[in-house]
C-alpha cells in the first residue's frame, strides 16, 4: 500500500521570516484601508464645512441692515 497524504492534514509550519512577512502584509493592508477611509471622511467633512460657510456668508449678507437714515 502506498501512503497517501491526507488532504485535510495540517499545513507545513511557517518559518519565523514567513510569519513576519505575512503579519507585515496584513498590517499594511489594514493601515492602507484606514488611511483611505480617513481621507474619504476628511474630504466629505471639508465639503460640508465649505458649503455651510458659504450659506452663512449669504445669510449674513442678506440679513445686513441698510442705513437707517436716523436723524440726530
PDB file of N, CA, C and O in Angstrom:
ATOM      1  N   UNK A   1       0.821  -1.186   0.000  1.00  0.00           N
ATOM      2  CA  UNK A   1       0.000   0.000   0.000  1.00  0.00           C
ATOM      3  C   UNK A   1       0.861   1.244   0.000  1.00  0.00           C
ATOM      4  O   UNK A   1       1.882   1.336   0.681  1.00  0.00           O
ATOM      5  N   UNK A   2       0.425   2.151  -0.758  1.00  0.00           N
ATOM      6  CA  UNK A   2       1.126   3.423  -0.808  1.00  0.00           C
ATOM      7  C   UNK A   2       0.517   4.368   0.217  1.00  0.00           C
ATOM      8  O   UNK A   2      -0.698   4.427   0.402  1.00  0.00           O
ATOM      9  N   UNK A   3       1.376   5.079   0.855  1.00  0.00           N
ATOM     10  CA  UNK A   3       0.890   6.047   1.842  1.00  0.00           C
ATOM     11  C   UNK A   3       0.424   7.292   1.109  1.00  0.00           C
ATOM     12  O   UNK A   3       1.198   7.932   0.397  1.00  0.00           O
ATOM     13  N   UNK A   4      -0.833   7.628   1.285  1.00  0.00           N
ATOM     14  CA  UNK A   4      -1.379   8.833   0.659  1.00  0.00           C
ATOM     15  C   UNK A   4      -1.475   9.918   1.717  1.00  0.00           C
ATOM     16  O   UNK A   4      -1.819   9.666   2.872  1.00  0.00           O
ATOM     17  N   UNK A   5      -1.175  11.077   1.306  1.00  0.00           N
ATOM     18  CA  UNK A   5      -1.231  12.197   2.234  1.00  0.00           C
ATOM     19  C   UNK A   5      -2.680  12.658   2.335  1.00  0.00           C
ATOM     20  O   UNK A   5      -3.360  12.838   1.325  1.00  0.00           O
ATOM     21  N   UNK A   6      -3.127  12.840   3.534  1.00  0.00           N
ATOM     22  CA  UNK A   6      -4.493  13.289   3.776  1.00  0.00           C
ATOM     23  C   UNK A   6      -4.617  14.757   3.361  1.00  0.00           C
ATOM     24  O   UNK A   6      -3.823  15.583   3.811  1.00  0.00           O
ATOM     25  N   UNK A   7      -5.597  15.103   2.511  1.00  0.00           N
ATOM     26  CA  UNK A   7      -5.722  16.500   2.071  1.00  0.00           C
ATOM     27  C   UNK A   7      -6.115  17.447   3.208  1.00  0.00           C
ATOM     28  O   UNK A   7      -5.978  18.663   3.080  1.00  0.00           O
ATOM     29  N   UNK A   8      -6.597  16.897   4.303  1.00  0.00           N
ATOM     30  CA  UNK A   8      -7.024  17.733   5.421  1.00  0.00           C
ATOM     31  C   UNK A   8      -5.995  17.768   6.547  1.00  0.00           C
ATOM     32  O   UNK A   8      -6.290  18.210   7.657  1.00  0.00           O
ATOM     33  N   UNK A   9      -4.803  17.304   6.252  1.00  0.00           N
ATOM     34  CA  UNK A   9      -3.773  17.307   7.283  1.00  0.00           C
ATOM     35  C   UNK A   9      -3.301  18.734   7.548  1.00  0.00           C
ATOM     36  O   UNK A   9      -3.606  19.653   6.789  1.00  0.00           O
ATOM     37  N   UNK A  10      -2.574  18.899   8.606  1.00  0.00           N
ATOM     38  CA  UNK A  10      -2.081  20.222   8.995  1.00  0.00           C
ATOM     39  C   UNK A  10      -1.101  20.748   7.950  1.00  0.00           C
ATOM     40  O   UNK A  10      -0.309  19.983   7.399  1.00  0.00           O
ATOM     41  N   UNK A  11      -1.153  22.047   7.677  1.00  0.00           N
ATOM     42  CA  UNK A  11      -0.188  22.614   6.727  1.00  0.00           C
ATOM     43  C   UNK A  11       1.205  22.653   7.349  1.00  0.00           C
ATOM     44  O   UNK A  11       1.364  22.593   8.568  1.00  0.00           O
ATOM     45  N   UNK A  12       2.185  22.752   6.499  1.00  0.00           N
ATOM     46  CA  UNK A  12       3.566  22.808   6.974  1.00  0.00           C
ATOM     47  C   UNK A  12       3.763  24.067   7.811  1.00  0.00           C
ATOM     48  O   UNK A  12       3.125  25.092   7.569  1.00  0.00           O
ATOM     49  N   UNK A  13       4.631  23.983   8.777  1.00  0.00           N
ATOM     50  CA  UNK A  13       4.889  25.137   9.640  1.00  0.00           C
ATOM     51  C   UNK A  13       5.631  26.215   8.861  1.00  0.00           C
ATOM     52  O   UNK A  13       6.490  25.931   8.027  1.00  0.00           O
ATOM     53  N   UNK A  14       5.273  27.461   9.160  1.00  0.00           N
ATOM     54  CA  UNK A  14       5.935  28.590   8.520  1.00  0.00           C
ATOM     55  C   UNK A  14       7.181  28.967   9.310  1.00  0.00           C
ATOM     56  O   UNK A  14       7.224  28.831  10.533  1.00  0.00           O
ATOM     57  N   UNK A  15       8.175  29.434   8.601  1.00  0.00           N
ATOM     58  CA  UNK A  15       9.372  29.908   9.290  1.00  0.00           C
ATOM     59  C   UNK A  15       9.045  31.247   9.942  1.00  0.00           C
ATOM     60  O   UNK A  15       8.026  31.863   9.628  1.00  0.00           O
ATOM     61  N   UNK A  16       9.887  31.684  10.824  1.00  0.00           N
ATOM     62  CA  UNK A  16       9.637  32.954  11.506  1.00  0.00           C
ATOM     63  C   UNK A  16       9.652  34.116  10.519  1.00  0.00           C
ATOM     64  O   UNK A  16       8.908  35.083  10.687  1.00  0.00           O
ATOM     65  N   UNK A  17      10.489  34.029   9.499  1.00  0.00           N
ATOM     66  CA  UNK A  17      10.538  35.077   8.474  1.00  0.00           C
ATOM     67  C   UNK A  17       9.231  35.114   7.691  1.00  0.00           C
ATOM     68  O   UNK A  17       8.718  36.193   7.395  1.00  0.00           O
ATOM     69  N   UNK A  18       8.691  33.952   7.356  1.00  0.00           N
ATOM     70  CA  UNK A  18       7.424  33.900   6.631  1.00  0.00           C
ATOM     71  C   UNK A  18       6.279  34.446   7.484  1.00  0.00           C
ATOM     72  O   UNK A  18       5.404  35.147   6.977  1.00  0.00           O
ATOM     73  N   UNK A  19       6.288  34.127   8.770  1.00  0.00           N
ATOM     74  CA  UNK A  19       5.266  34.652   9.678  1.00  0.00           C
ATOM     75  C   UNK A  19       5.351  36.173   9.757  1.00  0.00           C
ATOM     76  O   UNK A  19       4.335  36.867   9.733  1.00  0.00           O
ATOM     77  N   UNK A  20       6.566  36.671   9.849  1.00  0.00           N
ATOM     78  CA  UNK A  20       6.775  38.118   9.918  1.00  0.00           C
ATOM     79  C   UNK A  20       6.302  38.792   8.640  1.00  0.00           C
ATOM     80  O   UNK A  20       5.636  39.826   8.693  1.00  0.00           O
ATOM     81  N   UNK A  21       6.639  38.219   7.499  1.00  0.00           N
ATOM     82  CA  UNK A  21       6.208  38.784   6.220  1.00  0.00           C
ATOM     83  C   UNK A  21       4.688  38.784   6.094  1.00  0.00           C
ATOM     84  O   UNK A  21       4.095  39.752   5.618  1.00  0.00           O
ATOM     85  N   UNK A  22       4.074  37.708   6.518  1.00  0.00           N
ATOM     86  CA  UNK A  22       2.621  37.605   6.445  1.00  0.00           C
ATOM     87  C   UNK A  22       1.964  38.640   7.363  1.00  0.00           C
ATOM     88  O   UNK A  22       1.000  39.297   6.970  1.00  0.00           O
ATOM     89  N   UNK A  23       2.481  38.783   8.566  1.00  0.00           N
ATOM     90  CA  UNK A  23       1.949  39.763   9.510  1.00  0.00           C
ATOM     91  C   UNK A  23       2.116  41.174   8.971  1.00  0.00           C
ATOM     92  O   UNK A  23       1.184  41.976   9.033  1.00  0.00           O
ATOM     93  N   UNK A  24       3.291  41.484   8.443  1.00  0.00           N
ATOM     94  CA  UNK A  24       3.532  42.813   7.871  1.00  0.00           C
ATOM     95  C   UNK A  24       2.562  43.106   6.733  1.00  0.00           C
ATOM     96  O   UNK A  24       2.033  44.213   6.630  1.00  0.00           O
ATOM     97  N   UNK A  25       2.336  42.127   5.894  1.00  0.00           N
ATOM     98  CA  UNK A  25       1.429  42.308   4.765  1.00  0.00           C
ATOM     99  C   UNK A  25       0.008  42.607   5.244  1.00  0.00           C
ATOM    100  O   UNK A  25      -0.646  43.517   4.733  1.00  0.00           O
ATOM    101  N   UNK A  26      -0.455  41.851   6.211  1.00  0.00           N
ATOM    102  CA  UNK A  26      -1.810  42.051   6.738  1.00  0.00           C
ATOM    103  C   UNK A  26      -1.925  43.417   7.405  1.00  0.00           C
ATOM    104  O   UNK A  26      -2.904  44.133   7.195  1.00  0.00           O
ATOM    105  N   UNK A  27      -0.938  43.775   8.200  1.00  0.00           N
ATOM    106  CA  UNK A  27      -0.966  45.061   8.900  1.00  0.00           C
ATOM    107  C   UNK A  27      -0.937  46.217   7.908  1.00  0.00           C
ATOM    108  O   UNK A  27      -1.668  47.193   8.077  1.00  0.00           O
ATOM    109  N   UNK A  28      -0.120  46.120   6.897  1.00  0.00           N
ATOM    110  CA  UNK A  28      -0.055  47.192   5.885  1.00  0.00           C
ATOM    111  C   UNK A  28      -1.391  47.336   5.151  1.00  0.00           C
ATOM    112  O   UNK A  28      -1.816  48.452   4.853  1.00  0.00           O
ATOM    113  N   UNK A  29      -2.049  46.221   4.862  1.00  0.00           N
ATOM    114  CA  UNK A  29      -3.361  46.287   4.215  1.00  0.00           C
ATOM    115  C   UNK A  29      -4.384  46.977   5.114  1.00  0.00           C
ATOM    116  O   UNK A  29      -5.181  47.789   4.645  1.00  0.00           O
ATOM    117  N   UNK A  30      -4.359  46.655   6.396  1.00  0.00           N
ATOM    118  CA  UNK A  30      -5.286  47.278   7.345  1.00  0.00           C
ATOM    119  C   UNK A  30      -5.019  48.771   7.439  1.00  0.00           C
ATOM    120  O   UNK A  30      -5.950  49.576   7.405  1.00  0.00           O
ATOM    121  N   UNK A  31      -3.754  49.142   7.558  1.00  0.00           N
ATOM    122  CA  UNK A  31      -3.395  50.563   7.673  1.00  0.00           C
ATOM    123  C   UNK A  31      -3.794  51.317   6.410  1.00  0.00           C
ATOM    124  O   UNK A  31      -4.323  52.425   6.495  1.00  0.00           O
ATOM    125  N   UNK A  32      -3.547  50.734   5.246  1.00  0.00           N
ATOM    126  CA  UNK A  32      -3.931  51.382   3.987  1.00  0.00           C
ATOM    127  C   UNK A  32      -5.440  51.593   3.918  1.00  0.00           C
ATOM    128  O   UNK A  32      -5.902  52.640   3.464  1.00  0.00           O
ATOM    129  N   UNK A  33      -6.203  50.612   4.362  1.00  0.00           N
ATOM    130  CA  UNK A  33      -7.660  50.741   4.355  1.00  0.00           C
ATOM    131  C   UNK A  33      -8.110  51.856   5.299  1.00  0.00           C
ATOM    132  O   UNK A  33      -9.018  52.619   4.970  1.00  0.00           O
ATOM    133  N   UNK A  34      -7.480  51.951   6.466  1.00  0.00           N
ATOM    134  CA  UNK A  34      -7.824  53.000   7.424  1.00  0.00           C
ATOM    135  C   UNK A  34      -7.468  54.382   6.880  1.00  0.00           C
ATOM    136  O   UNK A  34      -8.230  55.332   7.056  1.00  0.00           O
ATOM    137  N   UNK A  35      -6.330  54.496   6.230  1.00  0.00           N
ATOM    138  CA  UNK A  35      -5.920  55.780   5.653  1.00  0.00           C
ATOM    139  C   UNK A  35      -6.907  56.207   4.572  1.00  0.00           C
ATOM    140  O   UNK A  35      -7.310  57.369   4.516  1.00  0.00           O
ATOM    141  N   UNK A  36      -7.290  55.277   3.725  1.00  0.00           N
ATOM    142  CA  UNK A  36      -8.247  55.585   2.662  1.00  0.00           C
ATOM    143  C   UNK A  36      -9.576  56.039   3.249  1.00  0.00           C
ATOM    144  O   UNK A  36     -10.162  57.015   2.780  1.00  0.00           O
ATOM    145  N   UNK A  37     -10.053  55.339   4.270  1.00  0.00           N
ATOM    146  CA  UNK A  37     -11.321  55.711   4.904  1.00  0.00           C
ATOM    147  C   UNK A  37     -11.213  57.082   5.560  1.00  0.00           C
ATOM    148  O   UNK A  37     -12.147  57.881   5.477  1.00  0.00           O
ATOM    149  N   UNK A  38     -10.087  57.365   6.212  1.00  0.00           N
ATOM    150  CA  UNK A  38      -9.902  58.658   6.875  1.00  0.00           C
ATOM    151  C   UNK A  38      -9.869  59.793   5.856  1.00  0.00           C
ATOM    152  O   UNK A  38     -10.477  60.841   6.078  1.00  0.00           O
ATOM    153  N   UNK A  39      -9.166  59.595   4.743  1.00  0.00           N
ATOM    154  CA  UNK A  39      -9.097  60.636   3.714  1.00  0.00           C
ATOM    155  C   UNK A  39     -10.468  60.885   3.093  1.00  0.00           C
ATOM    156  O   UNK A  39     -10.829  62.029   2.816  1.00  0.00           O
ATOM    157  N   UNK A  40     -11.225  59.823   2.878  1.00  0.00           N
ATOM    158  CA  UNK A  40     -12.568  59.962   2.315  1.00  0.00           C
ATOM    159  C   UNK A  40     -13.464  60.750   3.274  1.00  0.00           C
ATOM    160  O   UNK A  40     -14.213  61.630   2.850  1.00  0.00           O
ATOM    161  N   UNK A  41     -13.383  60.433   4.554  1.00  0.00           N
ATOM    162  CA  UNK A  41     -14.184  61.130   5.562  1.00  0.00           C
ATOM    163  C   UNK A  41     -13.773  62.595   5.649  1.00  0.00           C
ATOM    164  O   UNK A  41     -14.627  63.474   5.767  1.00  0.00           O
ATOM    165  N   UNK A  42     -12.474  62.863   5.590  1.00  0.00           N
ATOM    166  CA  UNK A  42     -11.976  64.234   5.661  1.00  0.00           C
ATOM    167  C   UNK A  42     -12.490  65.055   4.487  1.00  0.00           C
ATOM    168  O   UNK A  42     -12.913  66.196   4.674  1.00  0.00           O
ATOM    169  N   UNK A  43     -12.460  64.500   3.287  1.00  0.00           N
ATOM    170  CA  UNK A  43     -12.960  65.209   2.107  1.00  0.00           C
ATOM    171  C   UNK A  43     -14.448  65.513   2.243  1.00  0.00           C
ATOM    172  O   UNK A  43     -14.902  66.602   1.891  1.00  0.00           O
ATOM    173  N   UNK A  44     -15.197  64.552   2.750  1.00  0.00           N
ATOM    174  CA  UNK A  44     -16.643  64.743   2.924  1.00  0.00           C
ATOM    175  C   UNK A  44     -16.910  65.862   3.926  1.00  0.00           C
ATOM    176  O   UNK A  44     -17.732  66.742   3.671  1.00  0.00           O
ATOM    177  N   UNK A  45     -16.223  65.829   5.056  1.00  0.00           N
ATOM    178  CA  UNK A  45     -16.422  66.855   6.083  1.00  0.00           C
ATOM    179  C   UNK A  45     -15.966  68.225   5.594  1.00  0.00           C
ATOM    180  O   UNK A  45     -16.598  69.232   5.912  1.00  0.00           O
ATOM    181  N   UNK A  46     -14.884  68.279   4.830  1.00  0.00           N
ATOM    182  CA  UNK A  46     -14.399  69.548   4.288  1.00  0.00           C
ATOM    183  C   UNK A  46     -15.441  70.150   3.350  1.00  0.00           C
ATOM    184  O   UNK A  46     -15.713  71.350   3.406  1.00  0.00           O
ATOM    185  N   UNK A  47     -16.022  69.321   2.490  1.00  0.00           N
ATOM    186  CA  UNK A  47     -17.040  69.806   1.553  1.00  0.00           C
ATOM    187  C   UNK A  47     -18.260  70.327   2.311  1.00  0.00           C
ATOM    188  O   UNK A  47     -18.816  71.364   1.950  1.00  0.00           O
ATOM    189  N   UNK A  48     -18.677  69.619   3.353  1.00  0.00           N
ATOM    190  CA  UNK A  48     -19.818  70.074   4.154  1.00  0.00           C
ATOM    191  C   UNK A  48     -19.509  71.393   4.856  1.00  0.00           C
ATOM    192  O   UNK A  48     -20.359  72.282   4.913  1.00  0.00           O
ATOM    193  N   UNK A  49     -18.298  71.522   5.387  1.00  0.00           N
ATOM    194  CA  UNK A  49     -17.912  72.752   6.082  1.00  0.00           C
ATOM    195  C   UNK A  49     -17.891  73.936   5.118  1.00  0.00           C
ATOM    196  O   UNK A  49     -18.385  75.013   5.453  1.00  0.00           O
ATOM    197  N   UNK A  50     -17.330  73.749   3.936  1.00  0.00           N
ATOM    198  CA  UNK A  50     -17.277  74.829   2.954  1.00  0.00           C
ATOM    199  C   UNK A  50     -18.681  75.235   2.511  1.00  0.00           C
ATOM    200  O   UNK A  50     -18.960  76.423   2.345  1.00  0.00           O
ATOM    201  N   UNK A  51     -19.561  74.259   2.321  1.00  0.00           N
ATOM    202  CA  UNK A  51     -20.938  74.571   1.930  1.00  0.00           C
ATOM    203  C   UNK A  51     -21.636  75.352   3.040  1.00  0.00           C
ATOM    204  O   UNK A  51     -22.366  76.304   2.762  1.00  0.00           O
ATOM    205  N   UNK A  52     -21.421  74.960   4.284  1.00  0.00           N
ATOM    206  CA  UNK A  52     -22.044  75.658   5.412  1.00  0.00           C
ATOM    207  C   UNK A  52     -21.501  77.077   5.521  1.00  0.00           C
ATOM    208  O   UNK A  52     -22.264  78.005   5.789  1.00  0.00           O
ATOM    209  N   UNK A  53     -20.201  77.263   5.319  1.00  0.00           N
ATOM    210  CA  UNK A  53     -19.612  78.600   5.381  1.00  0.00           C
ATOM    211  C   UNK A  53     -20.186  79.500   4.293  1.00  0.00           C
ATOM    212  O   UNK A  53     -20.438  80.680   4.533  1.00  0.00           O
ATOM    213  N   UNK A  54     -20.391  78.953   3.105  1.00  0.00           N
ATOM    214  CA  UNK A  54     -20.980  79.737   2.016  1.00  0.00           C
ATOM    215  C   UNK A  54     -22.410  80.138   2.353  1.00  0.00           C
ATOM    216  O   UNK A  54     -22.813  81.273   2.096  1.00  0.00           O
ATOM    217  N   UNK A  55     -23.176  79.221   2.922  1.00  0.00           N
ATOM    218  CA  UNK A  55     -24.556  79.529   3.306  1.00  0.00           C
ATOM    219  C   UNK A  55     -24.584  80.611   4.380  1.00  0.00           C
ATOM    220  O   UNK A  55     -25.410  81.522   4.324  1.00  0.00           O
ATOM    221  N   UNK A  56     -23.691  80.515   5.351  1.00  0.00           N
ATOM    222  CA  UNK A  56     -23.633  81.516   6.416  1.00  0.00           C
ATOM    223  C   UNK A  56     -23.290  82.890   5.852  1.00  0.00           C
ATOM    224  O   UNK A  56     -23.855  83.896   6.278  1.00  0.00           O
ATOM    225  N   UNK A  57     -22.370  82.933   4.900  1.00  0.00           N
ATOM    226  CA  UNK A  57     -21.976  84.210   4.300  1.00  0.00           C
ATOM    227  C   UNK A  57     -23.150  84.828   3.540  1.00  0.00           C
ATOM    228  O   UNK A  57     -23.354  86.041   3.600  1.00  0.00           O
ATOM    229  N   UNK A  58     -23.911  84.017   2.835  1.00  0.00           N
ATOM    230  CA  UNK A  58     -25.070  84.516   2.088  1.00  0.00           C
ATOM    231  C   UNK A  58     -26.132  85.033   3.057  1.00  0.00           C
ATOM    232  O   UNK A  58     -26.730  86.083   2.823  1.00  0.00           O
ATOM    233  N   UNK A  59     -26.366  84.301   4.136  1.00  0.00           N
ATOM    234  CA  UNK A  59     -27.366  84.721   5.123  1.00  0.00           C
ATOM    235  C   UNK A  59     -26.954  86.025   5.799  1.00  0.00           C
ATOM    236  O   UNK A  59     -27.796  86.895   6.024  1.00  0.00           O
ATOM    237  N   UNK A  60     -25.685  86.168   6.121  1.00  0.00           N
ATOM    238  CA  UNK A  60     -25.216  87.396   6.766  1.00  0.00           C
ATOM    239  C   UNK A  60     -25.346  88.583   5.818  1.00  0.00           C
ATOM    240  O   UNK A  60     -25.712  89.679   6.242  1.00  0.00           O
ATOM    241  N   UNK A  61     -25.051  88.371   4.547  1.00  0.00           N
ATOM    242  CA  UNK A  61     -25.154  89.453   3.572  1.00  0.00           C
ATOM    243  C   UNK A  61     -26.617  89.856   3.383  1.00  0.00           C
ATOM    244  O   UNK A  61     -26.914  91.040   3.225  1.00  0.00           O
ATOM    245  N   UNK A  62     -27.512  88.904   3.398  1.00  0.00           N
ATOM    246  CA  UNK A  62     -28.931  89.197   3.215  1.00  0.00           C
ATOM    247  C   UNK A  62     -29.523  89.835   4.469  1.00  0.00           C
ATOM    248  O   UNK A  62     -30.437  90.653   4.367  1.00  0.00           O
ATOM    249  N   UNK A  63     -29.023  89.481   5.633  1.00  0.00           N
ATOM    250  CA  UNK A  63     -29.568  89.988   6.883  1.00  0.00           C
ATOM    251  C   UNK A  63     -28.947  91.318   7.289  1.00  0.00           C
ATOM    252  O   UNK A  63     -29.390  91.921   8.266  1.00  0.00           O
ATOM    253  N   UNK A  64     -27.949  91.786   6.578  1.00  0.00           N
ATOM    254  CA  UNK A  64     -27.259  93.019   6.927  1.00  0.00           C
ATOM    255  C   UNK A  64     -28.225  94.193   6.716  1.00  0.00           C
ATOM    256  O   UNK A  64     -28.708  94.404   5.604  1.00  0.00           O
ATOM    257  N   UNK A  65     -28.500  94.939   7.758  1.00  0.00           N
ATOM    258  CA  UNK A  65     -29.446  96.052   7.605  1.00  0.00           C
ATOM    259  C   UNK A  65     -28.807  97.193   6.819  1.00  0.00           C
ATOM    260  O   UNK A  65     -27.600  97.426   6.891  1.00  0.00           O
ATOM    261  N   UNK A  66     -29.643  97.891   6.073  1.00  0.00           N
ATOM    262  CA  UNK A  66     -29.158  99.033   5.316  1.00  0.00           C
ATOM    263  C   UNK A  66     -29.044 100.241   6.233  1.00  0.00           C
ATOM    264  O   UNK A  66     -29.331 100.146   7.426  1.00  0.00           O
ATOM    265  N   UNK A  67     -28.639 101.343   5.696  1.00  0.00           N
ATOM    266  CA  UNK A  67     -28.531 102.554   6.504  1.00  0.00           C
ATOM    267  C   UNK A  67     -29.936 103.006   6.871  1.00  0.00           C
ATOM    268  O   UNK A  67     -30.817 103.108   6.017  1.00  0.00           O
ATOM    269  N   UNK A  68     -30.125 103.269   8.132  1.00  0.00           N
ATOM    270  CA  UNK A  68     -31.469 103.590   8.605  1.00  0.00           C
ATOM    271  C   UNK A  68     -31.832 105.049   8.383  1.00  0.00           C
ATOM    272  O   UNK A  68     -33.015 105.389   8.360  1.00  0.00           O
ATOM    273  N   UNK A  69     -30.869 105.894   8.224  1.00  0.00           N
ATOM    274  CA  UNK A  69     -31.157 107.303   7.964  1.00  0.00           C
ATOM    275  C   UNK A  69     -31.746 108.003   9.180  1.00  0.00           C
ATOM    276  O   UNK A  69     -32.578 108.899   9.043  1.00  0.00           O
ATOM    277  N   UNK A  70     -31.323 107.602  10.349  1.00  0.00           N
ATOM    278  CA  UNK A  70     -31.827 108.248  11.565  1.00  0.00           C
ATOM    279  C   UNK A  70     -31.324 109.683  11.639  1.00  0.00           C
ATOM    280  O   UNK A  70     -30.181 109.988  11.298  1.00  0.00           O
ATOM    281  N   UNK A  71     -32.189 110.519  12.080  1.00  0.00           N
ATOM    282  CA  UNK A  71     -31.798 111.926  12.264  1.00  0.00           C
ATOM    283  C   UNK A  71     -31.268 112.099  13.664  1.00  0.00           C
ATOM    284  O   UNK A  71     -31.795 111.528  14.619  1.00  0.00           O
ATOM    285  N   UNK A  72     -30.230 112.886  13.780  1.00  0.00           N
ATOM    286  CA  UNK A  72     -29.663 113.137  15.102  1.00  0.00           C
ATOM    287  C   UNK A  72     -30.114 114.457  15.610  1.00  0.00           C
ATOM    288  O   UNK A  72     -29.742 114.853  16.714  1.00  0.00           O
TER     289      UNK A  72
END
